[in-house]
């Protein structure tokens, strides 16, 4: 049986410790990235989105509209900044539109 800590800790710290101990942050980031894409880009662009995949620090987005892909390509830096802000920390460094 494990020994309990006598010092109380906040729920946030407990969950953060659990995530770090069990190496769950990468999986949580993948889910958060897809959710952030849909929240930031809105339903109009989400409709043309086939796949959102976080690979390391690269977000790969597969779109089924070449016109939309070209238009979004002009604002990659702003999109990355908005996505990282939505996620609460810098997770995405590169955005690949396919």
Phi and psi restraints in degrees (value plus and minus 20) as a CYANA .aco file:
   2 UNK   PHI    -101.9   -61.9
   2 UNK   PSI     132.4   172.4
   3 UNK   PHI    -102.6   -62.6
   3 UNK   PSI     118.3   158.3
   4 UNK   PHI    -103.5   -63.5
   4 UNK   PSI     129.1   169.1
   5 UNK   PHI    -102.6   -62.6
   5 UNK   PSI     116.9   156.9
   6 UNK   PHI     -99.4   -59.4
   6 UNK   PSI     -43.7    -3.7
   7 UNK   PHI    -102.2   -62.2
   7 UNK   PSI     107.1   147.1
   8 UNK   PHI     -92.9   -52.9
   8 UNK   PSI     123.7   163.7
   9 UNK   PHI    -146.5  -106.5
   9 UNK   PSI     139.2   179.2
  10 UNK   PHI     -93.8   -53.8
  10 UNK   PSI     138.7   178.7
  11 UNK   PHI     -82.4   -42.4
  11 UNK   PSI     -58.1   -18.1
  12 UNK   PHI     -79.4   -39.4
  12 UNK   PSI     -66.3   -26.3
  13 UNK   PHI     -85.7   -45.7
  13 UNK   PSI     -58.0   -18.0
  14 UNK   PHI     -85.0   -45.0
  14 UNK   PSI     -65.6   -25.6
  15 UNK   PHI     -86.7   -46.7
  15 UNK   PSI     -59.4   -19.4
  16 UNK   PHI     -81.8   -41.8
  16 UNK   PSI     -63.6   -23.6
  17 UNK   PHI     -82.9   -42.9
  17 UNK   PSI     -60.3   -20.3
  18 UNK   PHI     -83.1   -43.1
  18 UNK   PSI     -65.1   -25.1
  19 UNK   PHI     -82.7   -42.7
  19 UNK   PSI     -64.9   -24.9
  20 UNK   PHI     -87.6   -47.6
  20 UNK   PSI     -62.0   -22.0
  21 UNK   PHI     -83.8   -43.8
  21 UNK   PSI     -58.2   -18.2
  22 UNK   PHI    -116.6   -76.6
  22 UNK   PSI     -12.2    27.8
  23 UNK   PHI      33.9    73.9
  23 UNK   PSI      31.2    71.2
  24 UNK   PHI    -119.8   -79.8
  24 UNK   PSI     -27.3    12.7
  25 UNK   PHI     -81.3   -41.3
  25 UNK   PSI     -58.9   -18.9
  26 UNK   PHI     -81.8   -41.8
  26 UNK   PSI     -63.5   -23.5
  27 UNK   PHI     -86.9   -46.9
  27 UNK   PSI     -60.5   -20.5
  28 UNK   PHI     -85.0   -45.0
  28 UNK   PSI     -57.4   -17.4
  29 UNK   PHI     -83.7   -43.7
  29 UNK   PSI     -58.0   -18.0
  30 UNK   PHI     -82.8   -42.8
  30 UNK   PSI     -63.8   -23.8
  31 UNK   PHI     -88.0   -48.0
  31 UNK   PSI     -62.2   -22.2
  32 UNK   PHI     -84.4   -44.4
  32 UNK   PSI     -56.6   -16.6
  33 UNK   PHI     -85.2   -45.2
  33 UNK   PSI     -63.5   -23.5
  34 UNK   PHI     -86.0   -46.0
  34 UNK   PSI     -61.9   -21.9
  35 UNK   PHI     -84.8   -44.8
  35 UNK   PSI     -62.1   -22.1
  36 UNK   PHI     -84.2   -44.2
  36 UNK   PSI     -59.2   -19.2
  37 UNK   PHI     -79.1   -39.1
  37 UNK   PSI     -67.5   -27.5
  38 UNK   PHI     -87.8   -47.8
  38 UNK   PSI     -56.3   -16.3
  39 UNK   PHI     -90.3   -50.3
  39 UNK   PSI     -64.9   -24.9
  40 UNK   PHI     -93.8   -53.8
  40 UNK   PSI     -64.3   -24.3
  41 UNK   PHI    -101.6   -61.6
  41 UNK   PSI     -41.9    -1.9
  42 UNK   PHI      65.3   105.3
  42 UNK   PSI     151.8   191.8
  43 UNK   PHI     -88.3   -48.3
  43 UNK   PSI     -48.8    -8.8
  44 UNK   PHI     -84.5   -44.5
  44 UNK   PSI     -64.0   -24.0
  45 UNK   PHI    -100.5   -60.5
  45 UNK   PSI     -54.5   -14.5
  46 UNK   PHI     -80.1   -40.1
  46 UNK   PSI     -49.1    -9.1
  47 UNK   PHI     -84.1   -44.1
  47 UNK   PSI     -51.3   -11.3
  48 UNK   PHI    -114.5   -74.5
  48 UNK   PSI     -18.5    21.5
  49 UNK   PHI    -110.8   -70.8
  49 UNK   PSI     103.5   143.5
  50 UNK   PHI    -112.5   -72.5
  50 UNK   PSI     -59.5   -19.5
  51 UNK   PHI    -172.2  -132.2
  51 UNK   PSI     120.1   160.1
  52 UNK   PHI    -146.1  -106.1
  52 UNK   PSI     101.2   141.2
  53 UNK   PHI    -154.9  -114.9
  53 UNK   PSI     109.1   149.1
  54 UNK   PHI    -117.9   -77.9
  54 UNK   PSI      99.9   139.9
  55 UNK   PHI    -141.7  -101.7
  55 UNK   PSI      77.2   117.2
  56 UNK   PHI      49.3    89.3
  56 UNK   PSI    -136.1   -96.1
  57 UNK   PHI    -130.0   -90.0
  57 UNK   PSI      -4.6    35.4
  58 UNK   PHI    -125.9   -85.9
  58 UNK   PSI     111.6   151.6
  59 UNK   PHI    -121.5   -81.5
  59 UNK   PSI      99.8   139.8
  60 UNK   PHI    -126.1   -86.1
  60 UNK   PSI     100.0   140.0
  61 UNK   PHI    -138.6   -98.6
  61 UNK   PSI     102.8   142.8
  62 UNK   PHI    -119.8   -79.8
  62 UNK   PSI      99.0   139.0
  63 UNK   PHI    -131.3   -91.3
  63 UNK   PSI     130.2   170.2
  64 UNK   PHI    -122.4   -82.4
  64 UNK   PSI      -1.9    38.1
  65 UNK   PHI    -150.7  -110.7
  65 UNK   PSI      95.4   135.4
  66 UNK   PHI     -88.2   -48.2
  66 UNK   PSI     -51.7   -11.7
  67 UNK   PHI     -86.4   -46.4
  67 UNK   PSI     -65.8   -25.8
  68 UNK   PHI     -84.3   -44.3
  68 UNK   PSI     -60.3   -20.3
  69 UNK   PHI     -79.6   -39.6
  69 UNK   PSI     -62.5   -22.5
  70 UNK   PHI     -85.9   -45.9
  70 UNK   PSI     -63.9   -23.9
  71 UNK   PHI     -84.1   -44.1
  71 UNK   PSI     -64.2   -24.2
  72 UNK   PHI     -87.8   -47.8
  72 UNK   PSI     -46.9    -6.9
  73 UNK   PHI     -81.4   -41.4
  73 UNK   PSI     -46.0    -6.0
  74 UNK   PHI     -95.0   -55.0
  74 UNK   PSI     -42.0    -2.0
  75 UNK   PHI    -138.1   -98.1
  75 UNK   PSI      12.6    52.6
  76 UNK   PHI     -77.8   -37.8
  76 UNK   PSI     -64.1   -24.1
  77 UNK   PHI     -82.4   -42.4
  77 UNK   PSI     -62.2   -22.2
  78 UNK   PHI     -88.1   -48.1
  78 UNK   PSI     -59.1   -19.1
  79 UNK   PHI     -83.0   -43.0
  79 UNK   PSI     -64.6   -24.6
  80 UNK   PHI     -80.5   -40.5
  80 UNK   PSI     -65.0   -25.0
  81 UNK   PHI     -82.1   -42.1
  81 UNK   PSI     -63.2   -23.2
  82 UNK   PHI     -86.0   -46.0
  82 UNK   PSI     -59.9   -19.9
  83 UNK   PHI     -85.8   -45.8
  83 UNK   PSI     -64.3   -24.3
  84 UNK   PHI     -83.9   -43.9
  84 UNK   PSI     -58.2   -18.2
  85 UNK   PHI     -83.9   -43.9
  85 UNK   PSI     -61.4   -21.4
  86 UNK   PHI     -84.0   -44.0
  86 UNK   PSI     -55.9   -15.9
  87 UNK   PHI    -102.0   -62.0
  87 UNK   PSI     -34.8     5.2
  88 UNK   PHI      70.2   110.2
  88 UNK   PSI     -22.1    17.9
  89 UNK   PHI    -184.3  -144.3
  89 UNK   PSI     146.8   186.8
  90 UNK   PHI    -101.6   -61.6
  90 UNK   PSI      83.8   123.8
  91 UNK   PHI    -128.7   -88.7
  91 UNK   PSI     -59.7   -19.7
  92 UNK   PHI    -120.9   -80.9
  92 UNK   PSI     107.1   147.1
  93 UNK   PHI    -132.4   -92.4
  93 UNK   PSI     -45.9    -5.9
  94 UNK   PHI    -153.6  -113.6
  94 UNK   PSI     119.7   159.7
  95 UNK   PHI    -138.6   -98.6
  95 UNK   PSI     101.5   141.5
  96 UNK   PHI    -131.4   -91.4
  96 UNK   PSI     101.2   141.2
  97 UNK   PHI    -123.7   -83.7
  97 UNK   PSI     105.6   145.6
